[in-house]
């Protein structure tokens, strides 16, 4: 899958997780804000980890050296 498609999947899963947390753990405005912040932070951190790994494999910094004698 491409970068944009997987980014959209992360966005949709973050929205879905936020809605589920709001429905299942509705404890008041300040607790809802905390839960929303935690879900958003977790989604962004997971996306960033995936994006860094994906982009590092797409354009590696170290180029492998091929031995022609082997």
N, C-alpha and C positions, 0 to 999 in steps of 0.2 A: 504494500500500500504506500501511497505517496505521503509526503509530509503534511500536506493540507488536509487530506482525508483523515489521517490519524489525529491531527490537531482538532478537527471537528468532533471526532469521537470522544476526545478528552473533554471538550467543552460540553457536549451533550451529557456525558457521564457525570460531570460536575454539577450541571443543572439538575439532573435526576437525583443525585445524592443530596443536594440542598433541599429539594422538595420533600424527599423521604424523611430527612432529619426534621424538617419543619412539621410534617404530619405526625411523626412518631414521638418526637420529644418536644412538644409545644409546652414550655414551662414559663413563658413570660417574655417580655421584650428583650431584656438584657441577656437571658440565657439563649434566646433565639439568635441574637446577634453574635454571641460567642460561638454557637454551633455553626452558623453560616461562615464565620471567619475561619474556623478550623477546617471545614470542608473545602472552602476556597483555597486556603493555604496548602492543604494536602493535594488538591488537584493540580495546582500550579507547580508544586514541587515535583510531583510525579511526571508531569508533562515536561518540565525542564530536564529532569534526569533522562527521560526517553529521548528528547530532542538533542541533548549533548551526545549521547551514545550514537544516535542515528547519524548526526552530522560528522562525528569523528570517524565513523566507518565510511561515510560518503567521500570525504576528502582527508585522508590520513596525513599527519604531519611527518611521519617517518616513512620513507620509501624503502621497501625491501630491496636488498642487493642480491642479485642472482649470480650464482657461481656457475660459469659455463664449463668448468672442468669436471663437474660431478655427473 
